[in-house]
Amino acid sequence: MSEQSVAWGVSRRTEAELVEALAEDEAQQGRPHTPGERESFARGFFSTEYREEVRRLMSLGAADEDES
């Protein structure tokens, strides 16, 4: 998935990428998202803070504990 670069060097995801990622997630779940799930997904998709927090938790191994 590519990201759109802005003048000050920050990469931003596009709406087309959101639509693609949303469709992939719905396919994995086997059902369409509710309006609230779509809003939550979009916020997470575009949120730099969210991505950084996920990376931090994964580095701590927190994601592995939930899957067992």
CORPEKA-V326968 format. One line per field, one symbol per residue. burial: + if it has 16 or more other C-alpha atoms within 10 Angstrom, else -. A space follows every 10 residues. Layout:
BEGIN
burial=???
END
This chain:
BEGIN
burial=---------- -------+-- ++-------- --+------- ++--+----- ---------- --------
END
